[in-house]
Amino acid sequence: MKTHPILLAGVVLGSFAVTGVALVSVTHEAVDARIAGNQRQAMERKLATILPAGQSDNDPLRDTLEVQAKDLLGAAKTQIYRVRNADAPVAVVLEPVVPDGYAGPIRLLVSVLRDGSLGGVRVLSHHETPGLGDKIEEAKSDWILSFKGKSLTDPPRERWAVKRDGGAFDQFTGATITPRSIVGAVKNTLLYVERQGDALFAPSAATAPTSPSPEES
């Protein structure tokens, strides 16, 4: 029996289609894996700039906690990376959101060491005005570096504000809203960690309890 030419052509085209779909799927998976790998490397580099070198033995990107504390951390859900050495707490790194930036939300990366002091603060993303509010970027100024070593006692919590508001932190010429918002957000992050304490390191913790309302900055 002879195979009908149209039927044969349909089978060939169908085979090509299946092969094409499979190739596209494999390509997408490879691209997604590459993107995920690049994102992980970028986060590892960020973490290395705000954590004490050589004082941890775990992988913070795999030792995480998702919490709900919008009142202090600015988002419905916040990712926390836990840093340990021989299972003992070393630091926590949080991704709070500053909801009231001048040009929209600002995502931060905040490291809080075991003694309650800041290991450092970095900006993950923002939409602030170039030449003014974008001085929060490490590449544009060293302002963001001034948080390292600060705590709720240094300066005292009542001085966690920009100098224009009677506080201890510099603001930018022509741009007060952005630094004011970030100072408040970092203070609230410290308050959150202070109130949660060791609960943030509990092995079986899934979600830390929602924190009380933030203090006035």
N, C-alpha and C positions, 0 to 999 in steps of 0.2 A: 504494500500500500504506500502510495506516495504522500509525503507530508505536504500539506497545503502551504504555499509560500507565505500567505498572510499570517497563518498560525506560527510558522517558523520565525517570521520577523518579530511577532509579538513576544515569543519566548526569549529571543535574543535581546530585545529592548528591555524586557522585564529583568533579565539578568543584569544588564548594565545599570538599571535603576537601583536594584538591590545593592549592587557593588558600590554605587555612588553614595547611597545613604550610609552604608557601613563606613566608607572612607571619611565622609563628613563627620560622622559620630566620633570616630577615632581622633580626627583632627581637633574637634571641639574639646574632647577630653584632655588631649595633650596641651592645648592652649590654656584650658582651665587650670591644669596642674602647674603649668609654668607661671601663671599669674599668682596662684596661691603660694608657690615657692618664693616668688619675688616679694610678695606682701609679707611673708614670714621673715625673710631676710631684712626687709626694711624695719620691721618691728623689733627684731633682735638688735639692730644697730641703735635704734632709739632707746631701747631699754638699757643698753650698755652705757649710754651717756648719763643716766640718772640713777644707776645702782652702783654700790661699792664693788670694786673689782675683786674677784677671787674670794668672795665671801658667801657664795651659794653653790649648791651641788645639784639642784633640781632644774627642770625645764619649766620656767614660769608660763610659757605659752601652752603647756599641757596641764598645768596646775591652776585651773581657773575657777572663778565663781561669778555667777550672774545675780545681781541684787536689784531690788526695787526700792529706790529711795529718791524719787524725783524731787522732793522738797530740798534735799541737800546736794544731790549730784546732777540735777538738771535734766535727766532723761527718764523715761518710763523704766528702762532697764539699763544697767551699767555693768560693763565687764571689769572684773578685777583679776589681776595676775598675782599669784602668791609666790614669794621668794623664800626658800628655806635652805638651811645648811644642816645636814644630819637630822633632818626633820624638825629642827628648831626654827621658829619664825625669824626671818631677817628683815623683810619688808613686804609691803603690798603696793602694787601699781594699779591705779584706777584710771578710767577713761571718762571723767566727768564732762558734761556739756555746759558751756556758758550760754544760757538762753537769751541773754540781753546784750549781746555784742552790738556795736553801732550798726553793722550791716548784716546782722543775722547771727545764728548760733556759731559758737567757736568750740571745737573739740580739743580737749587737753589730754595730756598724759602726765599723771602726777604720781611720783614715788614718795611713799611715806615709810621711813625706817622704823625699826622696832622701838626706838626711844621717842618716837613721836615727831621727829624732825623730818624735814623734807630732803629727800635725796636729789630732787630736781623736778623741774616742770618743763614740758615742751608742748608746742602747739602741733596738733595733728592736722587740723584743717580750719580755714576761716575765710571770710569774704570781706575783710576790713579794707579801708581805703588805702590804696598804694601811696607811699610817701608819708602817711600819717599813722593810721591804726595798724598797718602791717609791720610796724617796728616790734611787734610781739614775736616776730620770727627771729630765731637765733641768727640767721644769715643777715638780718637787717640791723640788729642792735643786740647789745648784751643785756637788755632789760630783763628778759625772761630768766637769765642766769642768776639774778639777784635773789630768787626764792630759795636757792640751795642753802641748807642748814637752818632755815627759819622754822619756827614752831609756834604753837599757841601761847608760848611764854616768851618768845623772842622773835618779833616784838610781842608785848602783851596783847591779848586778843582785842582789847578796845582800840588798839592802834593798827589793826588790820584794815587799813584804808589808804587811799592815795593822800599825799601831802596836802593837796588842795582841800581835802575833807578832814584835815587834822591828823592824818595817819602817818605811817612810816615809809610808804612806798612812793617812788617817783611816778609822775604821770608824763605824758608826752606833750610837747608844745602843740597846741591846736587839736589835741585828741585826748580828752580825759575819760570819755565814756568807756573806751576799750580797756585801758588798764584798770579802771575802777571795777569793771565787771569781772575781770580775771582775778584781781585780788580777792574779791568777794567769793568767787567760785573756789579758789584754792583754800581760803579759810573754811568754807563749808565742807570741803573734802577732808581737811584735818579734823573738823568737828565730828564728821561721820566715822572716821577711823577711830578716834578717841572713844566714841560711844559704843562702837561694836567690839573693840578690843580683840581678845583671842578668838571670839566667835568667827572672825574672818578666816581663821586657820583651821577650824574644825574639819577633820577628814571627811565627815559625812555631810557637811553643810551643803545645802542646795541653794538656799536663798536666805541671806541675813535679814533679820526683821527690819521693817521700815523704820527709819529714824524719826525723831521729833522734828518739829518745825525749826528752820534755821534761825540763828540769832541775828539780830540786826547788825549789819556791817558798819 
